[in-house]
């Protein structure tokens, strides 16, 4: 199973320069929590993270994670 994580949002309401998925929850970036849950399924052949706003910072934070493929969304239009 392929797992796709949408992580391109700006997080304007968080009033921070940090990309939304790098905001800390319980001491870890939000995206780390999502990745851990995805890996716990045991069914993932590939994890694809869609990045946009702050893509470089997100990739740098998770560059050591070898099971991640990256997709860049150049224009963020939201999911709604």
C-alpha positions, 0 to 999 in steps of 0.5 A: 500500500502507498501512503500519501501525506498532504503536508504542503499547507502554510499554517497561517493561523499558527502565526509562525514562520515554521511550516505547519507540519514542523510545528511541535506537538508533544515535543515533536513535529506534527509530521513525525507523529503522522509518519509514525502512525503510517509506519505502524500500519506495517502495510506501507510499500512507500510513503509519499509526502506532498510538500509546498510551503517550506518544502526545503525545511521539511525535507531537511528535517526528514532527510535521514528517513529513507522510506520517504518519497517527496512530491512538490506541489508548486501551487497550494490551492487547499483541499477544500 
